Amino acid sequence: MQYHDIERGIFIQRHNRFVATVELGGAPTICHVRNTGRCRELLLPGATVILERVPSPHRKTTHSLIAVWKGDRLVNIDATAPNRVFAEWVTQSNLFPGVTSIRPEATYGDSRFDFYMESAGKPAFVEVKGVTLEEGGVARFPDAPTLRGVKHLRGLTACRNAGYAAWIVFIVQMKGVSRVEPNWAMHPAFGHALREAAGAGVGVLALDCRVREDSITADAAVPVLL
């Protein structure tokens, strides 16, 4: 996935989930934050941030904040990126050979999933989760309680019980993590639901990413510790 018209800035302050002030070209600039999660360990005053210039008469801001330097690790925080990264990766994946169809925003029962796809003639539902929280080399999800995430896991379990293939895919929006774990301290219900889904046959996959200031690409599978 490629970005265009990239600029560096210095993070100053986040006003709400959607809006922050950064120093850009020496002047305070209001920008859109392309992630509604907390990102408290990333969006710190003085942090170097990456912005994409997206001028539009329909926007109140000209820039979107898409990535943050955390020490020497670049972390992509663009919440729109994981689905696009997965869609680019899956057609070239050995894990899902012979993908003949992939459709976004697929509904089963009372759940809406990120993708419906057919691989080697087998139908599957896929839910993708972006991971930006890293602690001591371990990536954790979620960074805030997510009742929606628990519902997705229960929906995937229902799909599996009905005979469909079902997957939850964690796109780790950085390199250099040893594994992915549920964030038990933040939302134990998600961890329990993930264990139950895996026990029912839902596939659990995590992929780290090569992140550059102007791009993000899925790279290698990393273990998921339940």
N, C-alpha and C positions, 0 to 999 in steps of 0.2 A: 504494500500500500504506500503510495507516494503522496507527499504534501508539496505544496507550491508556495512561493513567496514567504519564506521563513525568516523570522527575525528573533534575535535574542533580547531578553529583557531581564529586569531584576524585580522579584516579587516584593510587593509592599504590604498589601492587605486584601483579605477576602471579605466582601461585604455580606454576601449570602451565597446560596448554592450555585448561583449562575454568574455572579459578577465579582470581579476583583480589580484592584488597581496595581499596575506594574509601572516601573520606570522604563520607558522606551525612548531611545534617542535623547536621554537626559531630561525627559519631561514625564510627569505622572500621566498615565493613560488608562482609561477604563477599558477592560476587555471582558469577553465572554469566557467562562470556565466550562470546558467541554466535559465536565464530570460533576455529577451531583453528590458523589460520595464525600466523606469527610476529608481525606487526604491530609490529615493534620501533621503527619510526620514528613510530608513532602512540601506543602505550601507554607514555608517558613519565611519570615522577613529576611531579605537579603539573598534568598535562593535564586540561582540563575534559571530562568524559565525560557521555554521555546514557544513562540507564537506563530500562528499562520494568519497572514493578512487575507481577510475575506470581505472586501468592501461590497456593500449591497444597499440599495435604497430601502430594503425591507428590514435591515438590521439597525439596532441602536449603537452597536460597536463595530469597529473595523477589524478587530483582531480576536482570534480565539486562542486560548492557552491550551496547548496540546501535550507538553512534556516538561519535566523538571529534572535538573541535575541534582542527585542526592550523593554528595561526595563525587566519586569518579564513576558512578552508575547513572546512566540516563534512563529515566522511567517515563514511559508514555502514559498519559492519564486520559487520553481521548476515549470517552465512553462509546463513541461510534466506531472505533477502530476494530475491536475484537471480532464482530460479525464479518467485517470485510476481510480481515486477516484469515479467518477460518474458511470463508468461501473461496479465497485464493488458494489456500493450502489443500483443501479437501480433494480437489480434482487431480492433484498430483500425489496423493497420499497412497502408500502401500497398505495402510490400515483399512481404507475404504476403496477397494479396487473397483473399477468399472462403474463409476458414478454416471448414471444416465440421466438423472434428473435431480435438480436441487431448487427448492422453492422457499423463499423467506416467508415468515409470518404464517405459520401453519397452526391450525386449531384442532385439538382433539379433546372431546368432552368439554369441560369448562376451563381448559388451559390453552393458552396460546404460546407456542414455542418459536424459537428463532428460525428453525429450518425443518422442512420435510424433504427427505431425499430418498432416492432409490439407488442402491449399490448392489451390483451383481443380481439385479432383479428383486432385491429384498427392500421393503419399505422401512424407513427409520425416521424417528423424530429426534431432533437435536436441540439442546439448549446450550447457549454459549455464555460464559461468565468471564468478564475481564478482571484480572487481579493486579492491583497496584500496591498492595501492602506487603512490605518485606521487613522482617525482623530477624537479625542475626543470620541472614542467608536463607531463611525459610519464608516462603510466600504463603500468606494466609487470606482466606476469604470466608465471610465478608468483612469489610472494614466498618460496617454499621449493621444493625439488625435488619433482616430482610425477610419479611413474611412472604413477599412475592417469590423469593428464592425457594422457600420451603414448599410453597404451593407448586412451583415448577417441578421439584423433585417428586412430590406425590403424584403429579400428573404424568411424569415419565414412568413412574412405577405402574400406573394404570395402563399406560401404553404397552409396557412390557408384558403385563399380565394378560393383555388382549392379543398378544402374539406378535406385536411389532418389535423391531429393534429400537432401542432408546439409548441416548447418550447425553451425558453432561460433559462439556468440554471447557476447561479452564484455560484461557489465554493469558499467560503471565506476561505482562507488558514490560519486560526487562530481561536481561541475561544475568547469570551468576547466582541463581538460587539452587539449593540442593534438593528441595522437595516442595510440595504444596500440602497444606493441612487446613482443615476447617478451623476457623477462628473461635475456638471453644470459649474463650473468655468473653468474647463479644456477643456471640449468638449460639449457645449450645444446641438450640432446636434445629438449626441448619445442619450442624454436625451429625446429630442423631438421624435426621431425615436423609442425609447423604449415605450414612451407613445402611439404613433400611433400603434405600434405592439400590445400592450396590448389591446387597444381599438378595434382592429380587431379580437381579440380572441386568440392571441398568449399567451400561458401560461408563467408566469414569476415566477421563483422559485429561492430561495437562501438557501444554506446549509452552516453552519459553519463546522469546522473540529476539531477533536482532533489531535493535532500536538505534536509529540514527536521527539526527535532528530533523531530517526531511523524509523519513520513511520508517516503517515498521513491517517486519516479515516474520512469520512463524518459522521456528528453527528446529528445536529438538524436544522430544518427549522428556518430561521429568516425572519422578515418582509422586504419587498421591498417597499420603499416609492417613488412613482413616482411624 
